Amino acid sequence: MESFLSAVLGELASRSINFFISRSSKPKVLEVEDRLKRALLRAQVIVNEATGRNITNQAMLQQLDMLRNAMHQGCYMLDTFRYQYHGVEDAKDHVVSHSLSPSKLSSLKGIGSFNRKTLLLEKLQEALDNLSFMILDVKELVVILLSYPRRYRQPYSMHFLLGNCMFGRQMESELVINFLLHTQRDGSKELEVLPIVGPCLVGKSTLVAHVCEDERIRDHFSEILFLHGHDFTGDDLAALREGRHAMEYQNHVNLNGDRRLLVVVELVGDLNKDAWNRLYSAMQHVPSGSKIIVTSRSDKITKLGTTQALRMKYLSCEAYWCFFKTLTFGSTDPEMHPRFAHLAMEIARMLNGCLIGANMTSCMLRDNFDIRFWCKVLAFLRGLMQKHVSRFGGHPFEVMNQNRPAHLRRMAAPSEDLVLYHLHQHPSQEEVPEIKILDVLYGSVKPRGKFDVLVWRSRIPPYYSYSNTCEIRELKVTGAKRKRV
């Protein structure tokens, strides 16, 4: 009897201790959440001010980029706390994931509620400390920012910003602009070349297009010529030698009397040394101060540069979430729709950093603002990605980057495979397929045989469109043979 009472009292004491610990820790978590929110607002003010300035100091650009990364991480953790645990803990209509981070917090699954809350508090505090230190580091930078001139036009909000320029590439843009506007002090007439290297669909061409739209560049160069890897023809080179340039872009108001020329070369495939040597030789006849930008997926182009190559990487998972959230909700406040925000975080993880996927998926979700539809999309994408990784050893986005066909499913017909063979890039003036991939993936459109679909039509320079060659296949059902008795 004594042992029984001892066990009961021990259990009651244990529960009481856990109750008081949880009650005392809750205000602490909310306090950290509030402090992180205020730190994010301060960081956002600094980043917005910097985005509206023409900054030329490379060290300042790197420091601002570090602050922007810390801000994205803090925003990601805050949204994780709001929507992945705190805001949707008691939701019953959809699946709640405990993978608070793709790498660091995946161990939360299966951990008790108290331990999860403790670990979450640690991650919130870590994000707050990191962001607070970054804000202190840029204290002097904020004062120096005021000495830099403002841009001619500034966006009203991040939602409008994404409709007019790239997301999270201010440092890269200013580095390219600084290279183009830089004048050699020693009077050297060497032709300067900037290599830009990065994987497929990371935004190399978009970055260059936005730089070329900058008014400082338009005032500095009289003409801008865009060449592709297969455009090094005799006529083009002869035009460069003779000073007659067939330009894709030319200043309407020519403020530059020196007629400097900017040549943008987008290499396709491996580097052709002979073609490059012919182009470089022809460029010796262009006016002094002319420059070349070369973009490619291959590291081989780095040896062509007269300056350090610019290497572009995919957005981090935290920055990608900020990008996807802004596109999906627009001017709608996600805090007013925590269940939708939770689903959006899960869907963003399924897309694995694909920028085209973020654009077309966010557009579809925004047009179908219905909780059941979003749940259905998440369940579809989760099953699709898991099966693709198990069958083909990688995410469809990674497989397509390796020039291998990706096998997707159709939400309306799970028994059918949608095979994507090739991704084609089209200039803005070129005709594109009328069938949209969203109508095939999520709708009832079912063309026969091999067909082309429009994946995405970009709304920002250089206004490329992307299409895929596809085929719908019936999945083979292998039934188990009955044993004869």
C-alpha positions in Angstrom: 0.0 0.0 0.0 2.8 2.4 0.9 4.5 1.6 -2.4 1.3 2.4 -4.3 0.8 5.7 -2.5 4.4 6.5 -3.1 4.0 5.9 -6.8 0.8 8.0 -7.0 2.4 10.9 -5.1 5.4 10.7 -7.3 3.3 10.8 -10.4 1.3 13.8 -9.1 4.5 15.6 -8.1 6.0 14.9 -11.6 2.9 16.2 -13.3 2.7 19.3 -11.0 6.4 20.1 -11.8 5.9 19.7 -15.5 2.7 21.9 -15.3 4.5 24.7 -13.5 7.5 24.5 -15.8 5.3 24.7 -18.9 3.4 27.6 -17.4 6.5 29.5 -16.5 8.2 28.8 -19.9 5.3 29.9 -22.1 5.7 33.6 -21.4 9.4 33.2 -22.2 8.7 31.8 -25.6 6.2 34.5 -26.3 8.7 37.1 -25.1 11.4 35.8 -27.5 8.8 35.7 -30.3 8.0 39.4 -29.7 11.6 40.4 -29.5 12.4 38.6 -32.7 9.5 40.3 -34.4 10.7 43.7 -33.4 14.3 42.9 -34.5 12.9 41.8 -37.9 11.2 45.2 -38.2 14.4 47.0 -37.5 16.3 44.9 -40.0 13.6 45.4 -42.6 13.9 49.2 -42.3 17.6 49.0 -42.9 17.3 46.6 -45.9 14.5 48.7 -47.5 16.6 51.9 -47.1 19.6 50.1 -48.6 17.6 48.7 -51.5 16.6 52.2 -52.5 20.2 53.5 -52.6 22.9 53.2 -55.3 25.6 51.6 -53.1 29.1 51.3 -54.6 31.1 50.0 -51.6 31.7 46.3 -52.0 32.2 45.7 -48.2 28.9 47.4 -47.5 27.2 45.2 -50.0 28.5 42.1 -48.4 27.5 43.3 -44.9 24.0 44.1 -46.1 23.8 40.7 -47.7 24.7 39.1 -44.4 22.0 41.1 -42.7 19.5 40.1 -45.3 20.4 36.4 -44.8 20.0 36.8 -41.0 16.6 38.5 -41.6 15.4 35.6 -43.8 16.5 33.1 -41.2 14.7 35.0 -38.4 11.6 35.3 -40.5 11.7 31.6 -41.3 11.9 30.7 -37.7 9.2 33.1 -36.6 6.8 31.7 -39.2 7.8 28.2 -38.2 6.8 28.9 -34.7 3.6 30.7 -35.7 2.3 28.3 -38.3 4.1 24.9 -37.9 3.7 24.6 -34.1 2.1 27.4 -32.2 -0.6 28.5 -34.7 -1.7 25.1 -36.0 -1.0 22.8 -33.0 -4.7 22.0 -32.5 -5.7 21.9 -36.2 -7.5 18.8 -37.2 -8.2 19.3 -40.9 -4.7 18.9 -42.2 -1.4 17.3 -41.5 0.9 19.1 -39.1 4.6 18.6 -39.8 7.2 18.8 -37.1 10.1 19.3 -39.5 10.7 22.9 -38.4 13.8 23.1 -40.6 14.9 20.9 -43.5 18.1 19.9 -41.7 18.5 21.1 -38.1 15.0 20.6 -36.7 14.0 17.3 -38.4 14.6 15.5 -35.1 11.6 17.1 -33.5 9.3 14.4 -34.8 8.6 11.9 -32.1 9.9 14.2 -29.3 7.6 15.1 -26.4 5.7 18.4 -26.3 7.9 19.9 -23.6 11.1 19.0 -25.3 9.8 20.3 -28.6 9.0 23.6 -27.0 12.4 23.8 -25.4 14.2 23.1 -28.7 12.0 25.6 -30.5 12.8 28.2 -27.9 16.5 27.6 -28.4 16.1 28.0 -32.2 14.1 31.2 -31.8 16.7 32.6 -29.4 19.5 31.6 -31.8 17.8 33.4 -34.6 17.2 36.4 -32.4 20.8 36.6 -31.2 22.1 36.2 -34.8 19.9 39.0 -36.1 20.6 41.3 -33.1 24.3 41.0 -33.6 24.0 41.7 -37.3 22.0 44.9 -36.6 24.7 46.0 -34.1 27.3 45.3 -36.7 25.7 47.6 -39.3 25.1 50.5 -36.9 27.7 52.6 -38.5 26.7 51.4 -42.0 23.2 53.0 -41.5 24.7 56.4 -41.1 26.9 55.9 -44.2 23.9 54.8 -46.2 22.5 58.4 -46.2 25.5 59.6 -48.2 24.5 57.4 -51.2 22.1 58.7 -53.8 18.6 57.3 -54.0 17.3 55.4 -56.9 15.0 57.1 -59.4 12.0 54.9 -58.6 11.3 52.9 -55.4 8.7 50.1 -55.0 5.8 50.6 -52.7 6.2 47.2 -51.0 7.9 43.8 -51.4 4.9 42.6 -53.3 5.4 45.2 -56.0 9.2 44.8 -55.8 8.9 41.2 -56.9 6.8 42.3 -59.9 9.6 44.6 -61.1 13.0 43.2 -60.2 14.8 40.2 -58.8 14.4 39.0 -55.2 17.5 38.9 -53.0 20.1 39.8 -55.6 20.9 43.4 -54.7 24.6 42.6 -53.8 25.1 40.7 -57.1 23.4 43.5 -59.1 25.5 46.2 -57.6 28.7 44.2 -58.1 28.0 43.9 -61.8 27.1 47.6 -62.0 30.2 48.6 -60.2 32.3 46.5 -62.7 30.6 48.2 -65.7 31.0 51.7 -64.4 34.6 51.3 -63.2 37.2 53.1 -65.2 40.8 51.9 -65.2 43.0 54.5 -63.6 46.2 53.5 -65.3 44.8 54.3 -68.7 45.0 50.6 -69.8 43.1 49.8 -72.9 42.7 46.1 -72.0 39.2 44.9 -72.7 37.6 44.0 -69.3 35.6 40.8 -69.0 33.3 39.7 -66.2 32.3 36.0 -66.0 29.0 35.1 -64.3 28.8 31.4 -63.3 25.8 29.5 -61.9 23.6 26.4 -62.3 20.6 26.2 -64.6 17.7 28.6 -63.8 19.5 30.4 -61.0 18.8 33.8 -62.6 22.0 34.7 -64.6 20.2 36.1 -67.6 17.7 37.8 -65.4 20.4 39.5 -63.4 22.1 40.8 -66.5 18.8 42.0 -67.9 18.0 44.0 -64.8 21.5 45.5 -64.7 21.1 46.6 -68.3 17.8 48.3 -67.4 19.5 50.4 -64.7 19.6 54.0 -65.8 23.3 54.3 -64.8 24.2 51.6 -67.3 22.0 53.1 -70.0 23.7 56.4 -69.5 27.2 54.9 -69.5 26.9 52.7 -72.6 25.6 53.8 -76.0 24.7 50.3 -77.2 24.2 46.9 -75.7 24.6 43.7 -77.8 23.3 40.3 -76.7 25.0 37.3 -78.2 24.4 33.6 -77.6 26.9 30.7 -77.8 25.7 29.9 -81.4 25.7 33.6 -82.5 29.4 34.0 -83.2 28.9 34.2 -86.9 31.1 35.9 -89.5 28.5 38.7 -90.0 28.4 39.5 -86.3 32.1 39.6 -86.0 32.5 41.7 -89.2 29.9 44.1 -87.8 31.9 44.5 -84.7 35.2 45.1 -86.6 33.5 47.7 -88.9 31.6 49.4 -86.1 28.2 48.6 -87.3 26.4 46.7 -84.5 23.0 45.0 -84.9 21.8 45.9 -81.4 19.0 44.2 -79.4 19.1 47.3 -77.2 20.1 50.9 -77.9 19.7 54.1 -75.9 16.8 56.3 -76.9 18.6 59.3 -75.2 22.3 58.9 -75.9 24.1 60.9 -73.2 27.4 59.2 -73.9 29.5 60.7 -76.6 32.2 58.0 -76.5 29.8 55.3 -77.8 31.0 52.7 -75.4 29.7 49.2 -76.2 28.6 46.5 -73.8 28.5 42.9 -75.1 26.6 40.3 -73.2 27.6 36.7 -74.2 25.3 33.9 -73.0 27.3 30.7 -73.6 25.3 27.5 -74.4 27.1 24.3 -73.5 30.9 24.0 -73.2 33.2 26.9 -74.0 34.3 27.1 -77.7 37.8 28.6 -77.5 38.0 29.3 -81.2 34.7 31.2 -81.2 35.7 33.2 -78.1 39.1 34.1 -79.6 37.3 35.4 -82.8 34.9 37.4 -80.7 37.6 38.9 -78.4 39.7 39.7 -81.5 36.8 41.5 -83.1 36.1 43.4 -79.9 39.5 45.1 -80.1 38.0 47.4 -82.7 35.2 48.7 -80.5 35.5 52.1 -78.7 37.7 52.4 -75.5 35.8 51.6 -72.3 33.7 48.9 -73.9 33.2 45.7 -71.7 32.0 42.1 -71.9 29.8 40.0 -69.6 29.9 36.3 -70.1 27.4 33.9 -68.5 27.6 30.2 -68.4 26.9 27.1 -66.2 30.5 26.0 -66.8 33.4 27.0 -64.5 35.6 27.1 -67.6 34.6 30.7 -68.4 36.3 31.9 -65.2 39.7 31.9 -67.0 38.3 34.4 -69.5 37.7 37.1 -66.9 39.9 40.1 -66.2 38.3 40.3 -62.8 37.0 37.8 -60.2 34.1 35.8 -61.5 30.6 36.3 -59.9 29.2 33.0 -58.7 25.4 32.7 -58.3 23.8 30.1 -56.1 20.2 29.1 -55.5 18.3 30.9 -52.8 18.6 29.4 -49.3 15.5 27.6 -48.0 14.8 30.6 -45.7 15.1 33.1 -48.5 13.0 30.9 -50.7 10.2 30.8 -48.2 10.2 34.6 -47.9 10.0 34.7 -51.8 7.3 32.1 -52.0 5.2 33.6 -49.2 5.3 37.1 -50.8 4.2 35.7 -54.1 1.5 33.5 -52.7 -0.2 36.0 -50.3 0.6 39.3 -52.0 -0.9 42.1 -50.0 -2.8 39.6 -47.8 -1.4 39.2 -44.3 -0.5 35.6 -43.7 -1.0 36.1 -39.9 -4.7 36.4 -40.6 -4.7 33.0 -42.3 -2.4 30.7 -40.2 -3.7 27.5 -41.7 -3.0 28.7 -45.2 0.4 29.9 -44.1 1.2 26.5 -42.7 0.2 24.7 -45.9 2.2 27.2 -47.9 5.4 26.4 -45.9 4.9 22.7 -46.6 4.3 23.3 -50.3 7.4 25.5 -50.5 9.5 22.7 -49.1 8.2 20.3 -51.7 9.3 22.7 -54.5 13.0 22.4 -53.4 14.0 25.9 -54.3 12.8 25.9 -57.9 12.1 29.5 -58.9 9.8 28.6 -61.8 7.9 26.2 -59.6 7.5 29.0 -57.0 6.1 31.4 -59.6 3.5 29.1 -61.2 2.5 27.3 -57.9 2.0 30.5 -56.0 -0.1 31.9 -58.9 -2.4 28.8 -58.8 -2.8 28.9 -55.0 -3.6 32.6 -55.0 -6.3 32.1 -57.6 -7.8 29.2 -55.6 -7.8 30.5 -52.1 -9.6 27.5 -50.6 -8.2 25.5 -47.7 -9.4 22.1 -49.1 -7.7 22.8 -52.5 -4.5 23.7 -50.8 -4.6 20.5 -48.7 -5.2 18.5 -51.8 -2.2 20.2 -53.6 0.1 19.5 -50.6 -0.9 15.9 -50.4 -0.4 15.5 -54.2 3.0 17.1 -54.2 4.2 15.2 -51.1 3.3 11.8 -52.6 4.7 12.8 -56.0 8.1 13.9 -54.6 8.4 10.9 -52.3 7.7 8.4 -55.2 10.0 10.3 -57.6 12.9 10.3 -55.1 12.5 6.6 -54.4 12.1 5.6 -58.1 14.6 7.9 -59.8 17.0 9.0 -57.0 16.2 12.7 -56.9 13.8 15.6 -56.9 12.2 16.3 -60.3 13.9 19.7 -60.4 17.3 18.1 -59.8 16.7 15.4 -62.4 15.7 18.0 -65.1 18.9 19.9 -64.4 20.8 16.7 -65.2 19.0 16.5 -68.6 17.1 13.5 -67.5 13.3 13.0 -67.9 11.2 13.8 -64.8 8.2 11.6 -64.1 5.3 13.5 -62.4 1.7 12.5 -61.7 -1.6 14.1 -62.6 -3.8 15.1 -59.6 -7.0 14.3 -61.5 -5.6 10.9 -62.6 -3.1 9.4 -60.2 -2.8 6.3 -62.5 -1.0 8.4 -65.2 2.6 9.5 -65.5 3.4 13.0 -66.9 6.9 12.6 -68.3 8.8 15.9 -68.9 11.6 15.6 -71.4 13.2 19.0 -72.2 12.9 22.5 -70.8 13.0 25.1 -73.6 13.7 28.8 -73.1 11.9 31.2 -75.5 12.7 34.9 -76.1 9.8 37.3 -75.4 8.8 37.7 -79.1 8.8 34.0 -79.8 5.5 32.0 -79.9 4.9 29.6 -77.0 2.5 26.6 -76.6 -1.1 27.4 -75.7 -1.5 24.4 -73.3 -0.4 25.3 -69.7 1.3 22.7 -67.5 -0.9 23.6 -64.6 -3.9 22.6 -66.5 -2.3 19.2 -67.2 -0.9 18.6 -63.7 -3.9 19.9 -61.7 -6.7 20.1 -64.2 -8.5 17.8 -66.7 -6.6 18.7 -69.8 -5.1 15.6 -71.4 -3.4 15.9 -74.8 -2.5 12.8 -76.8 1.1 11.7 -77.7 4.0 14.0 -77.2 3.1 17.6 -76.8 4.5 20.9 -75.6 3.2 22.9 -72.6 3.8 26.4 -71.4 5.5 26.2 -67.9 5.9 29.9 -67.1 5.9 33.2 -68.8 8.2 35.6 -66.8 6.9 39.0 -65.9 10.4 40.5 -65.4 13.3 41.2 -67.8 14.4 39.5 -70.0 10.7 38.2 -70.2 11.7 34.7 -71.1 9.0 32.0 -71.4 9.7 28.4 -70.6 8.1 25.3 -72.1 8.4 21.5 -71.7 8.0 18.6 -74.1 5.7 16.1 -72.3 4.0 12.8 -72.7 1.2 11.2 -70.7 1.7 7.5 -69.9 -0.6 5.0 -68.3 1.1 3.4 -65.3 1.5 -0.4 -65.6 -0.3 -2.2 -62.9 1.5 -5.5 -61.9 -0.9 -7.7 -60.1 0.2 -10.7 -58.1 -0.4 -14.1 -59.8 -2.8 -16.4 -58.1 -1.3 -19.6 -56.8 -2.9 -22.8 -58.2 -4.2 -25.1 -55.6 
